[in-house]
């Protein structure tokens, strides 16, 4: 019936979702990269505690975006929500560049965060649904490396432009990301699983043929899912998540996400400033941020390759252990080379591990609540991302030694490693 359609590789979907998260990663890093300059902005009188608060406002916005996007992506589809999110945070970046006070910047960062949170559940769900069954974690990791690639790009731009052109330039450049929208409009498909779930069978069959997906397998999965939903009166989205079958998994994933996000956002917001307090110049401090993103990429790709073969649990736990050991090392006085290695390990154990948790969630839950599961777990997890910069700001502004900042992030890493084994197996 659709034999004459030109076929496309599912990797094209991965590429577009990857590019979406590049913008997300750029924004994740840009605030931490610009904090040293914001603290020196004339007339602002910004304290470290207030700077930590602004960093947390962004993440509160992301919590709002994630909580709304989860059920929305299960109701209106992945594609439209991704494009709306890209436009939203592109405009938000431009507004941040125009900020005239800490309050202005904090409000702009909050609004930008809503758009950032909105794209993540849709991008991850769409990637998993177009991935070959034996490569779901790998494809998910390829998409989520967009976070770290965006962070690497931001770190390079900050090293090149921050001292000479100021912090506003870094935010203004984020606005150019809207240029990707015409490409997405033409080339980004809707989820086949979502279309089947909504009864749009002709569209679903056409897309499955075009991307060489096993349509019969998708139908079997959807039928099994419907039988599961019938147990709870056809529930989907949050209602299905809170049913007896998924309640324990949802809560455990939310707690693990909380721990991971506290570490990721706390370190990303404060690592450059912590290194400056330790005596490194601004350019060298930004290099630590760059090395952490490189460690994250290695963690994402290597960890996902292992997760597809060994299972997510068996990989996530040792990755948390790498993060703990690296943070312990960062709290000590080390030679520069060993310090760089510890920062690299912190990238593996924090951002690298967070991508594995995303992939684990996406493959654990069925289509009718996958977006909601990603959104709910990460929205609740964002309480950690709000707390991370606040903890960093409080410690930097206090008289405590630098090592206490790293101790504060070791505790959640250990707790997450303890809770991961308790997540029930997929039925």
PAVO-858576 format. One record per residue (C-alpha): x, y, z; residue number from 1; chain. Coordinates in nm, 2 decimals. Layout:
BEGIN
+--------+--------+--------+-----+-----+
!      u !      v !      w ! seq ! mol !
+--------+--------+--------+-----+-----+
!      X !      Y !      Z ! NUM !   A !
...
+--------+--------+--------+-----+-----+
// end
This chain:
BEGIN
+--------+--------+--------+-----+-----+
!      u !      v !      w ! seq ! mol !
+--------+--------+--------+-----+-----+
!   0.00 !   0.00 !   0.00 !   1 !   A !
!   0.28 !   0.24 !   0.09 !   2 !   A !
!   0.56 !   0.07 !  -0.10 !   3 !   A !
!   0.63 !   0.37 !  -0.32 !   4 !   A !
!   0.71 !   0.60 !  -0.03 !   5 !   A !
!   1.08 !   0.70 !   0.01 !   6 !   A !
!   1.21 !   0.54 !   0.33 !   7 !   A !
!   1.39 !   0.73 !   0.60 !   8 !   A !
!   1.62 !   0.62 !   0.88 !   9 !   A !
!   1.50 !   0.65 !   1.23 !  10 !   A !
!   1.83 !   0.81 !   1.30 !  11 !   A !
!   1.69 !   1.13 !   1.14 !  12 !   A !
!   1.44 !   1.15 !   1.42 !  13 !   A !
!   1.73 !   1.10 !   1.67 !  14 !   A !
!   1.92 !   1.39 !   1.50 !  15 !   A !
!   1.63 !   1.63 !   1.53 !  16 !   A !
!   1.56 !   1.53 !   1.89 !  17 !   A !
!   1.94 !   1.56 !   1.96 !  18 !   A !
!   1.94 !   1.91 !   1.82 !  19 !   A !
!   1.65 !   2.01 !   2.04 !  20 !   A !
!   1.84 !   1.90 !   2.35 !  21 !   A !
!   2.16 !   2.08 !   2.23 !  22 !   A !
!   1.96 !   2.40 !   2.30 !  23 !   A !
!   1.85 !   2.26 !   2.64 !  24 !   A !
!   2.22 !   2.18 !   2.73 !  25 !   A !
!   2.34 !   2.52 !   2.62 !  26 !   A !
!   2.09 !   2.68 !   2.85 !  27 !   A !
!   2.18 !   2.44 !   3.13 !  28 !   A !
!   2.54 !   2.56 !   3.12 !  29 !   A !
!   2.50 !   2.93 !   3.03 !  30 !   A !
!   2.40 !   3.04 !   3.37 !  31 !   A !
!   2.68 !   2.87 !   3.56 !  32 !   A !
!   2.93 !   3.01 !   3.30 !  33 !   A !
!   2.80 !   3.36 !   3.34 !  34 !   A !
!   2.77 !   3.37 !   3.73 !  35 !   A !
!   3.12 !   3.51 !   3.78 !  36 !   A !
!   3.03 !   3.81 !   3.55 !  37 !   A !
!   2.68 !   3.85 !   3.70 !  38 !   A !
!   2.84 !   3.88 !   4.05 !  39 !   A !
!   3.04 !   4.17 !   3.91 !  40 !   A !
!   2.76 !   4.34 !   3.71 !  41 !   A !
!   2.77 !   4.71 !   3.80 !  42 !   A !
!   2.47 !   4.83 !   4.00 !  43 !   A !
!   2.32 !   4.49 !   4.06 !  44 !   A !
!   2.50 !   4.40 !   4.39 !  45 !   A !
!   2.43 !   4.03 !   4.33 !  46 !   A !
!   2.53 !   3.81 !   4.62 !  47 !   A !
!   2.62 !   3.44 !   4.58 !  48 !   A !
!   2.30 !   3.34 !   4.77 !  49 !   A !
!   2.09 !   3.55 !   4.54 !  50 !   A !
!   2.27 !   3.41 !   4.23 !  51 !   A !
!   2.19 !   3.06 !   4.36 !  52 !   A !
!   1.82 !   3.17 !   4.39 !  53 !   A !
!   1.81 !   3.29 !   4.03 !  54 !   A !
!   1.96 !   2.96 !   3.92 !  55 !   A !
!   1.68 !   2.78 !   4.11 !  56 !   A !
!   1.41 !   3.00 !   3.95 !  57 !   A !
!   1.51 !   2.86 !   3.61 !  58 !   A !
!   1.46 !   2.51 !   3.74 !  59 !   A !
!   1.12 !   2.59 !   3.90 !  60 !   A !
!   1.02 !   2.69 !   3.55 !  61 !   A !
!   1.15 !   2.36 !   3.42 !  62 !   A !
!   0.94 !   2.18 !   3.68 !  63 !   A !
!   0.63 !   2.36 !   3.56 !  64 !   A !
!   0.72 !   2.28 !   3.20 !  65 !   A !
!   0.78 !   1.91 !   3.27 !  66 !   A !
!   0.47 !   1.87 !   3.48 !  67 !   A !
!   0.25 !   2.02 !   3.20 !  68 !   A !
!   0.44 !   1.86 !   2.91 !  69 !   A !
!   0.41 !   1.50 !   3.04 !  70 !   A !
!   0.03 !   1.46 !   3.01 !  71 !   A !
!   0.02 !   1.71 !   2.71 !  72 !   A !
!   0.26 !   1.50 !   2.50 !  73 !   A !
!   0.04 !   1.19 !   2.57 !  74 !   A !
!  -0.26 !   1.39 !   2.46 !  75 !   A !
!  -0.16 !   1.62 !   2.17 !  76 !   A !
!   0.15 !   1.43 !   2.05 !  77 !   A !
!   0.53 !   1.47 !   2.07 !  78 !   A !
!   0.60 !   1.67 !   1.75 !  79 !   A !
!   0.40 !   1.99 !   1.82 !  80 !   A !
!   0.51 !   2.01 !   2.18 !  81 !   A !
!   0.88 !   1.99 !   2.07 !  82 !   A !
!   0.84 !   2.28 !   1.82 !  83 !   A !
!   0.65 !   2.50 !   2.07 !  84 !   A !
!   0.92 !   2.44 !   2.33 !  85 !   A !
!   1.20 !   2.53 !   2.09 !  86 !   A !
!   1.03 !   2.86 !   2.00 !  87 !   A !
!   0.96 !   2.93 !   2.37 !  88 !   A !
!   1.31 !   2.90 !   2.50 !  89 !   A !
!   1.47 !   3.07 !   2.20 !  90 !   A !
!   1.26 !   3.38 !   2.27 !  91 !   A !
!   1.33 !   3.34 !   2.65 !  92 !   A !
!   1.71 !   3.35 !   2.58 !  93 !   A !
!   1.67 !   3.69 !   2.40 !  94 !   A !
!   1.47 !   3.83 !   2.69 !  95 !   A !
!   1.74 !   3.71 !   2.93 !  96 !   A !
!   2.00 !   3.91 !   2.73 !  97 !   A !
!   1.80 !   4.22 !   2.78 !  98 !   A !
!   1.77 !   4.19 !   3.16 !  99 !   A !
!   1.83 !   4.51 !   3.36 ! 100 !   A !
!   1.82 !   4.38 !   3.72 ! 101 !   A !
!   1.85 !   4.05 !   3.91 ! 102 !   A !
!   1.47 !   4.03 !   3.94 ! 103 !   A !
!   1.43 !   4.08 !   3.56 ! 104 !   A !
!   1.68 !   3.81 !   3.49 ! 105 !   A !
!   1.53 !   3.57 !   3.74 ! 106 !   A !
!   1.18 !   3.62 !   3.59 ! 107 !   A !
!   1.31 !   3.57 !   3.24 ! 108 !   A !
!   1.50 !   3.25 !   3.35 ! 109 !   A !
!   1.18 !   3.11 !   3.51 ! 110 !   A !
!   0.98 !   3.17 !   3.19 ! 111 !   A !
!   1.26 !   3.02 !   2.98 ! 112 !   A !
!   1.27 !   2.72 !   3.20 ! 113 !   A !
!   0.90 !   2.64 !   3.12 ! 114 !   A !
!   0.99 !   2.60 !   2.75 ! 115 !   A !
!   1.30 !   2.39 !   2.83 ! 116 !   A !
!   1.11 !   2.15 !   3.05 ! 117 !   A !
!   0.84 !   2.12 !   2.78 ! 118 !   A !
!   1.06 !   1.96 !   2.52 ! 119 !   A !
!   1.24 !   1.69 !   2.73 ! 120 !   A !
!   0.96 !   1.43 !   2.77 ! 121 !   A !
!   0.85 !   1.46 !   2.41 ! 122 !   A !
!   1.21 !   1.43 !   2.27 ! 123 !   A !
!   1.29 !   1.12 !   2.48 ! 124 !   A !
!   0.96 !   0.95 !   2.42 ! 125 !   A !
!   0.98 !   1.01 !   2.04 ! 126 !   A !
!   1.34 !   0.88 !   2.03 ! 127 !   A !
!   1.25 !   0.56 !   2.21 ! 128 !   A !
!   0.94 !   0.50 !   1.99 ! 129 !   A !
!   1.15 !   0.52 !   1.67 ! 130 !   A !
!   1.44 !   0.32 !   1.80 ! 131 !   A !
!   1.50 !  -0.05 !   1.71 ! 132 !   A !
!   1.40 !  -0.25 !   2.02 ! 133 !   A !
!   1.75 !  -0.37 !   2.09 ! 134 !   A !
!   1.90 !  -0.02 !   2.06 ! 135 !   A !
!   1.65 !   0.19 !   2.26 ! 136 !   A !
!   1.90 !   0.29 !   2.53 ! 137 !   A !
!   2.17 !   0.37 !   2.27 ! 138 !   A !
!   1.94 !   0.59 !   2.06 ! 139 !   A !
!   1.82 !   0.76 !   2.38 ! 140 !   A !
!   2.18 !   0.83 !   2.48 ! 141 !   A !
!   2.25 !   0.97 !   2.13 ! 142 !   A !
!   1.96 !   1.21 !   2.18 ! 143 !   A !
!   2.06 !   1.30 !   2.53 ! 144 !   A !
!   2.42 !   1.37 !   2.44 ! 145 !   A !
!   2.26 !   1.69 !   2.31 ! 146 !   A !
!   2.26 !   1.82 !   2.66 ! 147 !   A !
!   2.64 !   1.78 !   2.69 ! 148 !   A !
!   2.71 !   1.89 !   2.33 ! 149 !   A !
!   2.51 !   2.21 !   2.41 ! 150 !   A !
!   2.71 !   2.25 !   2.73 ! 151 !   A !
!   3.04 !   2.20 !   2.54 ! 152 !   A !
!   2.94 !   2.46 !   2.28 ! 153 !   A !
!   2.84 !   2.70 !   2.56 ! 154 !   A !
!   3.17 !   2.64 !   2.75 ! 155 !   A !
!   3.37 !   2.71 !   2.43 ! 156 !   A !
!   3.17 !   3.02 !   2.35 ! 157 !   A !
!   3.21 !   3.14 !   2.71 ! 158 !   A !
!   3.59 !   3.09 !   2.70 ! 159 !   A !
!   3.61 !   3.28 !   2.37 ! 160 !   A !
!   3.36 !   3.56 !   2.43 ! 161 !   A !
!   3.27 !   3.60 !   2.80 ! 162 !   A !
!   3.56 !   3.82 !   2.90 ! 163 !   A !
!   3.56 !   4.03 !   2.59 ! 164 !   A !
!   3.19 !   4.06 !   2.50 ! 165 !   A !
!   3.01 !   4.02 !   2.83 ! 166 !   A !
!   2.74 !   3.78 !   2.96 ! 167 !   A !
!   2.46 !   3.92 !   2.75 ! 168 !   A !
!   2.62 !   3.79 !   2.43 ! 169 !   A !
!   2.60 !   3.43 !   2.56 ! 170 !   A !
!   2.22 !   3.46 !   2.62 ! 171 !   A !
!   2.15 !   3.64 !   2.29 ! 172 !   A !
!   2.32 !   3.37 !   2.09 ! 173 !   A !
!   2.07 !   3.12 !   2.24 ! 174 !   A !
!   1.79 !   3.30 !   2.05 ! 175 !   A !
!   1.93 !   3.19 !   1.72 ! 176 !   A !
!   1.81 !   2.84 !   1.79 ! 177 !   A !
!   1.46 !   2.92 !   1.65 ! 178 !   A !
!   1.62 !   2.88 !   1.31 ! 179 !   A !
!   1.59 !   2.50 !   1.34 ! 180 !   A !
!   1.20 !   2.52 !   1.35 ! 181 !   A !
!   1.15 !   2.51 !   0.96 ! 182 !   A !
!   1.35 !   2.20 !   0.94 ! 183 !   A !
!   1.15 !   2.04 !   1.22 ! 184 !   A !
!   0.82 !   2.14 !   1.06 ! 185 !   A !
!   0.92 !   1.95 !   0.74 ! 186 !   A !
!   1.12 !   1.66 !   0.87 ! 187 !   A !
!   1.01 !   1.57 !   1.23 ! 188 !   A !
!   0.74 !   1.29 !   1.23 ! 189 !   A !
!   0.48 !   1.22 !   1.50 ! 190 !   A !
!   0.51 !   0.91 !   1.71 ! 191 !   A !
!   0.36 !   0.60 !   1.54 ! 192 !   A !
!   0.27 !   0.46 !   1.89 ! 193 !   A !
!   0.09 !   0.78 !   1.97 ! 194 !   A !
!  -0.11 !   0.77 !   1.64 ! 195 !   A !
!  -0.21 !   0.41 !   1.70 ! 196 !   A !
!  -0.31 !   0.49 !   2.06 ! 197 !   A !
!  -0.53 !   0.77 !   1.91 ! 198 !   A !
!  -0.69 !   0.55 !   1.65 ! 199 !   A !
!  -0.52 !   0.73 !   1.36 ! 200 !   A !
!  -0.43 !   0.40 !   1.19 ! 201 !   A !
!  -0.37 !   0.52 !   0.83 ! 202 !   A !
!  -0.12 !   0.78 !   0.94 ! 203 !   A !
!   0.05 !   0.54 !   1.17 ! 204 !   A !
!   0.08 !   0.27 !   0.91 ! 205 !   A !
!   0.22 !   0.52 !   0.66 ! 206 !   A !
!   0.48 !   0.64 !   0.90 ! 207 !   A !
!   0.58 !   0.29 !   1.01 ! 208 !   A !
!   0.64 !   0.19 !   0.65 ! 209 !   A !
!   0.84 !   0.51 !   0.58 ! 210 !   A !
!   1.07 !   0.45 !   0.88 ! 211 !   A !
!   1.08 !   0.07 !   0.84 ! 212 !   A !
!   0.92 !   0.01 !   1.18 ! 213 !   A !
!   0.75 !  -0.33 !   1.27 ! 214 !   A !
!   0.39 !  -0.21 !   1.26 ! 215 !   A !
!   0.25 !  -0.55 !   1.37 ! 216 !   A !
!   0.48 !  -0.54 !   1.68 ! 217 !   A !
!   0.35 !  -0.19 !   1.76 ! 218 !   A !
!  -0.01 !  -0.31 !   1.74 ! 219 !   A !
!   0.07 !  -0.61 !   1.97 ! 220 !   A !
!   0.23 !  -0.37 !   2.22 ! 221 !   A !
!  -0.07 !  -0.14 !   2.21 ! 222 !   A !
!  -0.31 !  -0.43 !   2.25 ! 223 !   A !
!  -0.12 !  -0.56 !   2.56 ! 224 !   A !
!  -0.13 !  -0.20 !   2.69 ! 225 !   A !
!  -0.50 !  -0.17 !   2.64 ! 226 !   A !
!  -0.56 !  -0.49 !   2.84 ! 227 !   A !
!  -0.35 !  -0.34 !   3.12 ! 228 !   A !
!  -0.55 !  -0.01 !   3.10 ! 229 !   A !
!  -0.88 !  -0.21 !   3.12 ! 230 !   A !
!  -0.78 !  -0.32 !   3.47 ! 231 !   A !
!  -0.80 !   0.05 !   3.58 ! 232 !   A !
!  -1.11 !   0.16 !   3.37 ! 233 !   A !
!  -0.91 !   0.26 !   3.06 ! 234 !   A !
!  -0.68 !   0.49 !   3.26 ! 235 !   A !
!  -0.39 !   0.66 !   3.08 ! 236 !   A !
!  -0.14 !   0.93 !   3.17 ! 237 !   A !
!  -0.11 !   1.02 !   3.54 ! 238 !   A !
!  -0.41 !   0.79 !   3.64 ! 239 !   A !
!  -0.22 !   0.49 !   3.49 ! 240 !   A !
!   0.10 !   0.60 !   3.66 ! 241 !   A !
!  -0.07 !   0.60 !   4.00 ! 242 !   A !
!  -0.23 !   0.26 !   3.95 ! 243 !   A !
!  -0.12 !  -0.04 !   4.15 ! 244 !   A !
!   0.10 !  -0.17 !   3.87 ! 245 !   A !
!   0.31 !   0.15 !   3.83 ! 246 !   A !
!   0.28 !   0.34 !   4.16 ! 247 !   A !
!   0.60 !   0.21 !   4.32 ! 248 !   A !
!   0.81 !   0.25 !   4.01 ! 249 !   A !
!   0.69 !   0.61 !   3.97 ! 250 !   A !
!   0.78 !   0.71 !   4.32 ! 251 !   A !
!   1.12 !   0.54 !   4.31 ! 252 !   A !
!   1.21 !   0.69 !   3.97 ! 253 !   A !
!   1.11 !   1.03 !   4.11 ! 254 !   A !
!   1.34 !   1.00 !   4.41 ! 255 !   A !
!   1.63 !   0.88 !   4.19 ! 256 !   A !
!   1.57 !   1.17 !   3.95 ! 257 !   A !
!   1.56 !   1.41 !   4.25 ! 258 !   A !
!   1.91 !   1.29 !   4.36 ! 259 !   A !
!   2.06 !   1.31 !   4.01 ! 260 !   A !
!   1.92 !   1.65 !   3.93 ! 261 !   A !
!   2.05 !   1.80 !   4.26 ! 262 !   A !
!   2.40 !   1.68 !   4.17 ! 263 !   A !
!   2.38 !   1.79 !   3.80 ! 264 !   A !
!   2.24 !   2.14 !   3.85 ! 265 !   A !
!   2.44 !   2.21 !   4.17 ! 266 !   A !
!   2.77 !   2.13 !   4.00 ! 267 !   A !
!   2.68 !   2.30 !   3.67 ! 268 !   A !
!   2.58 !   2.62 !   3.84 ! 269 !   A !
!   2.87 !   2.65 !   4.08 ! 270 !   A !
!   3.17 !   2.46 !   3.94 ! 271 !   A !
!   3.33 !   2.76 !   3.77 ! 272 !   A !
!   3.29 !   2.98 !   4.07 ! 273 !   A !
!   3.42 !   2.71 !   4.31 ! 274 !   A !
!   3.73 !   2.67 !   4.09 ! 275 !   A !
!   3.78 !   3.04 !   4.10 ! 276 !   A !
!   3.76 !   3.04 !   4.48 ! 277 !   A !
!   4.02 !   2.76 !   4.47 ! 278 !   A !
!   4.26 !   3.00 !   4.29 ! 279 !   A !
!   4.21 !   2.92 !   3.92 ! 280 !   A !
!   4.16 !   3.21 !   3.67 ! 281 !   A !
!   3.82 !   3.24 !   3.50 ! 282 !   A !
!   3.94 !   3.08 !   3.17 ! 283 !   A !
!   4.08 !   2.78 !   3.35 ! 284 !   A !
!   3.76 !   2.75 !   3.57 ! 285 !   A !
!   3.55 !   2.73 !   3.25 ! 286 !   A !
!   3.77 !   2.45 !   3.13 ! 287 !   A !
!   3.65 !   2.24 !   3.42 ! 288 !   A !
!   3.30 !   2.29 !   3.30 ! 289 !   A !
!   3.40 !   2.18 !   2.95 ! 290 !   A !
!   3.58 !   1.86 !   3.09 ! 291 !   A !
!   3.27 !   1.77 !   3.29 ! 292 !   A !
!   3.06 !   1.78 !   2.97 ! 293 !   A !
!   3.31 !   1.56 !   2.79 ! 294 !   A !
!   3.28 !   1.31 !   3.08 ! 295 !   A !
!   2.90 !   1.33 !   3.05 ! 296 !   A !
!   2.92 !   1.24 !   2.67 ! 297 !   A !
!   3.14 !   0.94 !   2.75 ! 298 !   A !
!   2.91 !   0.83 !   3.03 ! 299 !   A !
!   2.60 !   0.86 !   2.81 ! 300 !   A !
!   2.73 !   0.67 !   2.51 ! 301 !   A !
!   2.93 !   0.41 !   2.70 ! 302 !   A !
!   2.66 !   0.36 !   2.96 ! 303 !   A !
!   2.38 !   0.32 !   2.71 ! 304 !   A !
!   2.57 !   0.07 !   2.51 ! 305 !   A !
!   2.62 !  -0.13 !   2.82 ! 306 !   A !
!   2.26 !  -0.08 !   2.94 ! 307 !   A !
!   2.12 !  -0.23 !   2.61 ! 308 !   A !
!   2.33 !  -0.54 !   2.68 ! 309 !   A !
!   2.33 !  -0.58 !   3.06 ! 310 !   A !
!   2.01 !  -0.39 !   3.17 ! 311 !   A !
!   1.98 !  -0.04 !   3.31 ! 312 !   A !
!   2.01 !  -0.13 !   3.68 ! 313 !   A !
!   2.35 !  -0.31 !   3.64 ! 314 !   A !
!   2.50 !   0.00 !   3.48 ! 315 !   A !
!   2.34 !   0.29 !   3.67 ! 316 !   A !
!   2.46 !   0.16 !   4.01 ! 317 !   A !
!   2.84 !   0.15 !   3.93 ! 318 !   A !
!   2.80 !   0.49 !   3.75 ! 319 !   A !
!   2.67 !   0.64 !   4.07 ! 320 !   A !
!   2.98 !   0.49 !   4.24 ! 321 !   A !
!   3.21 !   0.66 !   3.99 ! 322 !   A !
!   3.03 !   0.99 !   4.07 ! 323 !   A !
!   3.08 !   0.94 !   4.44 ! 324 !   A !
!   3.45 !   0.86 !   4.41 ! 325 !   A !
!   3.50 !   1.16 !   4.18 ! 326 !   A !
!   3.33 !   1.40 !   4.42 ! 327 !   A !
!   3.54 !   1.27 !   4.70 ! 328 !   A !
!   3.85 !   1.34 !   4.49 ! 329 !   A !
!   3.73 !   1.69 !   4.40 ! 330 !   A !
!   3.70 !   1.77 !   4.77 ! 331 !   A !
!   4.07 !   1.72 !   4.81 ! 332 !   A !
!   4.38 !   1.92 !   4.71 ! 333 !   A !
!   4.50 !   1.75 !   4.39 ! 334 !   A !
!   4.74 !   1.82 !   4.11 ! 335 !   A !
!   4.58 !   1.98 !   3.81 ! 336 !   A !
!   4.57 !   1.66 !   3.60 ! 337 !   A !
!   4.41 !   1.45 !   3.87 ! 338 !   A !
!   4.16 !   1.73 !   3.93 ! 339 !   A !
!   4.06 !   1.73 !   3.57 ! 340 !   A !
!   4.02 !   1.35 !   3.58 ! 341 !   A !
!   3.80 !   1.38 !   3.89 ! 342 !   A !
!   3.58 !   1.64 !   3.70 ! 343 !   A !
!   3.56 !   1.41 !   3.40 ! 344 !   A !
!   3.44 !   1.13 !   3.64 ! 345 !   A !
!   3.19 !   1.37 !   3.80 ! 346 !   A !
!   3.05 !   1.42 !   3.44 ! 347 !   A !
!   3.01 !   1.05 !   3.40 ! 348 !   A !
!   2.85 !   1.00 !   3.74 ! 349 !   A !
!   2.61 !   1.30 !   3.72 ! 350 !   A !
!   2.49 !   1.40 !   3.37 ! 351 !   A !
!   2.59 !   1.07 !   3.22 ! 352 !   A !
!   2.39 !   0.88 !   3.48 ! 353 !   A !
!   2.09 !   1.11 !   3.44 ! 354 !   A !
!   2.06 !   1.01 !   3.07 ! 355 !   A !
!   2.05 !   0.64 !   3.17 ! 356 !   A !
!   1.77 !   0.72 !   3.42 ! 357 !   A !
!   1.57 !   0.89 !   3.14 ! 358 !   A !
!   1.62 !   0.59 !   2.92 ! 359 !   A !
!   1.53 !   0.35 !   3.20 ! 360 !   A !
!   1.20 !   0.54 !   3.25 ! 361 !   A !
!   1.12 !   0.55 !   2.88 ! 362 !   A !
!   1.16 !   0.18 !   2.84 ! 363 !   A !
!   0.99 !   0.09 !   3.17 ! 364 !   A !
!   0.65 !   0.24 !   3.10 ! 365 !   A !
!   0.39 !   0.19 !   2.82 ! 366 !   A !
!   0.31 !   0.44 !   2.54 ! 367 !   A !
!  -0.01 !   0.57 !   2.70 ! 368 !   A !
!   0.18 !   0.70 !   3.01 ! 369 !   A !
!   0.54 !   0.71 !   2.88 ! 370 !   A !
!   0.54 !   1.09 !   2.84 ! 371 !   A !
!   0.36 !   1.14 !   3.17 ! 372 !   A !
!   0.61 !   0.91 !   3.34 ! 373 !   A !
!   0.90 !   1.10 !   3.20 ! 374 !   A !
!   0.74 !   1.44 !   3.29 ! 375 !   A !
!   0.62 !   1.34 !   3.64 ! 376 !   A !
!   0.95 !   1.17 !   3.74 ! 377 !   A !
!   1.16 !   1.46 !   3.61 ! 378 !   A !
!   0.92 !   1.73 !   3.74 ! 379 !   A !
!   0.94 !   1.58 !   4.09 ! 380 !   A !
!   1.31 !   1.53 !   4.04 ! 381 !   A !
!   1.35 !   1.90 !   3.96 ! 382 !   A !
!   1.30 !   1.98 !   4.33 ! 383 !   A !
!   1.66 !   1.85 !   4.34 ! 384 !   A !
!   1.76 !   2.08 !   4.06 ! 385 !   A !
!   1.61 !   2.37 !   4.25 ! 386 !   A !
!   1.79 !   2.27 !   4.57 ! 387 !   A !
!   2.13 !   2.21 !   4.41 ! 388 !   A !
!   2.21 !   2.57 !   4.31 ! 389 !   A !
!   2.07 !   2.69 !   4.64 ! 390 !   A !
!   2.30 !   2.46 !   4.84 ! 391 !   A !
!   2.59 !   2.57 !   4.62 ! 392 !   A !
!   2.51 !   2.94 !   4.67 ! 393 !   A !
!   2.47 !   2.90 !   5.05 ! 394 !   A !
!   2.81 !   2.72 !   5.08 ! 395 !   A !
!   2.99 !   2.96 !   4.85 ! 396 !   A !
!   2.85 !   3.25 !   5.05 ! 397 !   A !
!   2.94 !   3.10 !   5.39 ! 398 !   A !
!   3.27 !   3.05 !   5.56 ! 399 !   A !
!   3.27 !   2.67 !   5.51 ! 400 !   A !
!   3.55 !   2.52 !   5.32 ! 401 !   A !
!   3.52 !   2.44 !   4.95 ! 402 !   A !
!   3.52 !   2.07 !   5.02 ! 403 !   A !
!   3.18 !   2.10 !   5.19 ! 404 !   A !
!   3.02 !   2.18 !   4.85 ! 405 !   A !
!   3.13 !   1.85 !   4.72 ! 406 !   A !
!   3.03 !   1.66 !   5.04 ! 407 !   A !
!   2.68 !   1.80 !   4.99 ! 408 !   A !
!   2.65 !   1.62 !   4.65 ! 409 !   A !
!   2.80 !   1.29 !   4.77 ! 410 !   A !
!   2.51 !   1.21 !   5.00 ! 411 !   A !
!   2.23 !   1.21 !   4.72 ! 412 !   A !
!   2.46 !   1.00 !   4.49 ! 413 !   A !
!   2.49 !   0.73 !   4.76 ! 414 !   A !
!   2.12 !   0.74 !   4.83 ! 415 !   A !
!   2.02 !   0.71 !   4.46 ! 416 !   A !
!   2.25 !   0.41 !   4.43 ! 417 !   A !
!   2.07 !   0.24 !   4.72 ! 418 !   A !
!   1.72 !   0.30 !   4.58 ! 419 !   A !
!   1.78 !   0.20 !   4.21 ! 420 !   A !
!   1.78 !  -0.18 !   4.30 ! 421 !   A !
!   1.43 !  -0.14 !   4.46 ! 422 !   A !
!   1.27 !  -0.04 !   4.12 ! 423 !   A !
!   1.03 !  -0.33 !   4.02 ! 424 !   A !
!   1.09 !  -0.52 !   3.70 ! 425 !   A !
!   0.88 !  -0.43 !   3.39 ! 426 !   A !
!   0.58 !  -0.66 !   3.36 ! 427 !   A !
+--------+--------+--------+-----+-----+
// end
